[in-house]
Amino acid sequence: MNWRRLLVASYSRGYNGAVDSVVSGEVMFALFVTAKIKAGHRAEFIEATMGDAVGSNNDEPGCLQFDVHADPNDENTVYLYEVYENRDAWETAHRAAPHYTKWRETVSPWFDGDPTRVELNPIFTKDKGQI
């Protein structure tokens, strides 16, 4: 079975999310961010980042998922996985949201170097309503 048939079969069985985007021709947008945090600032960074994650998940219709992860081998490394309906939902809505601007201003001094960002186009992910 090729991937298109698999996606259509998955879609017809009730799976939502990126499958819907692939079938409809729209392109979802995701980010995988790696942030290195200066020693002694992890707890406050996590607290501020949780505020951004909660705001993104609850207040942005275009945000489908915003997860915060800890590195099990380096307590000062945090990963963010964000999924949006499209690039515009991230560039325009998310980056202008009050919770994001507050987060960015708060955590910027705690970064140990610039965060790295990998941009992705999801092929399959859960729909926001199923999280």
C-alpha positions as CSV (number, residue, x, y, z in Angstrom):
1,M,0.0,0.0,0.0
2,N,1.5,3.4,-1.0
3,W,1.5,6.3,1.5
4,R,-1.4,8.1,-0.3
5,R,-3.6,5.1,0.0
6,L,-2.6,4.7,3.7
7,L,-3.4,8.3,4.4
8,V,-6.8,8.1,2.7
9,A,-7.5,4.8,4.5
10,S,-6.5,6.3,7.8
11,Y,-8.6,9.4,7.1
12,S,-11.6,7.3,6.2
13,R,-11.3,5.4,9.5
14,G,-11.8,8.6,11.5
15,Y,-8.2,9.8,12.1
16,N,-7.9,13.6,11.8
17,G,-5.1,16.1,11.9
18,A,-2.3,16.3,9.3
19,V,-4.0,13.5,7.3
20,D,-6.8,16.0,6.7
21,S,-4.2,18.5,5.5
22,V,-2.5,16.1,3.1
23,V,-5.8,15.0,1.6
24,S,-7.1,18.6,1.2
25,G,-3.8,20.0,-0.1
26,E,-3.2,22.4,2.8
27,V,0.2,22.3,4.5
28,M,0.4,22.2,8.3
29,F,3.5,23.7,9.9
30,A,5.5,22.5,12.9
31,L,8.6,23.5,14.8
32,F,11.0,21.5,16.9
33,V,13.0,23.9,19.0
34,T,16.1,23.1,21.1
35,A,16.8,25.6,23.9
36,K,19.9,25.5,26.0
37,I,19.3,27.3,29.3
38,K,21.9,29.0,31.5
39,A,22.6,27.1,34.7
40,G,20.4,28.2,37.6
41,H,17.5,29.3,35.4
42,R,15.9,26.0,34.5
43,A,12.9,26.2,36.9
44,E,12.0,29.7,36.0
45,F,12.4,29.0,32.3
46,I,10.1,26.0,32.5
47,E,7.5,28.0,34.4
48,A,7.6,30.8,31.8
49,T,7.5,28.3,29.0
50,M,4.5,26.6,30.5
51,G,2.7,29.9,30.4
52,D,3.4,30.2,26.7
53,A,2.4,26.6,26.0
54,V,-0.9,26.9,27.9
55,G,-1.7,30.2,26.2
56,S,-0.8,28.7,22.8
57,N,-2.9,25.6,23.3
58,N,-5.9,27.4,24.9
59,D,-6.0,30.8,23.1
60,E,-4.8,30.3,19.6
61,P,-7.2,28.6,17.3
62,G,-4.4,27.9,14.8
63,C,-2.2,26.1,17.4
64,L,-2.9,22.4,17.2
65,Q,-0.3,21.3,19.7
66,F,2.4,22.9,21.9
67,D,4.5,20.5,24.0
68,V,7.4,21.1,26.3
69,H,10.0,18.4,26.9
70,A,13.1,18.0,29.1
71,D,16.3,16.3,28.0
72,P,16.8,13.3,30.2
73,N,20.6,13.7,30.0
74,D,21.0,17.5,30.3
75,E,18.8,19.4,32.7
76,N,19.6,22.6,31.0
77,T,18.2,21.6,27.6
78,V,14.5,22.0,26.8
79,Y,12.7,21.0,23.7
80,L,9.5,22.5,22.3
81,Y,7.3,20.8,19.7
82,E,4.7,23.1,18.2
83,V,2.1,22.3,15.5
84,Y,0.1,24.9,13.7
85,E,-2.7,24.7,11.0
86,N,-0.3,26.6,8.7
87,R,2.8,28.8,8.7
88,D,0.7,31.9,9.0
89,A,-0.8,30.7,12.3
90,W,2.7,30.6,13.7
91,E,4.2,33.7,12.0
92,T,1.3,36.0,12.5
93,A,-1.0,34.8,15.3
94,H,1.4,33.0,17.6
95,R,4.3,35.5,17.4
96,A,1.9,38.4,18.1
97,A,0.1,36.7,21.0
98,P,0.5,38.4,24.4
99,H,1.6,35.2,26.0
100,Y,4.4,34.7,23.4
101,T,5.7,38.3,23.6
102,K,5.7,38.0,27.4
103,W,7.5,34.7,27.2
104,R,10.1,35.9,24.8
105,E,10.9,39.0,26.9
106,T,11.1,37.0,30.1
107,V,13.3,34.0,28.9
108,S,15.7,35.8,26.5
109,P,18.3,36.5,29.1
110,W,18.3,32.8,30.2
111,F,19.2,31.3,26.8
112,D,22.7,29.9,26.7
113,G,23.2,30.7,23.0
114,D,20.5,31.0,20.4
115,P,17.8,28.3,20.3
116,T,17.9,26.1,17.3
117,R,14.8,25.5,15.2
118,V,13.8,22.8,12.8
119,E,10.8,23.6,10.6
120,L,8.6,20.6,9.7
121,N,5.5,19.8,7.6
122,P,3.7,17.1,9.5
123,I,2.3,14.2,7.6
124,F,0.3,12.7,10.5
125,T,-0.5,14.1,13.9
126,K,-3.5,14.0,16.2
127,D,-6.2,16.6,15.8
128,K,-6.4,19.3,18.5
129,G,-9.8,17.9,19.6
130,Q,-8.3,14.5,20.4
131,I,-5.3,15.7,22.5
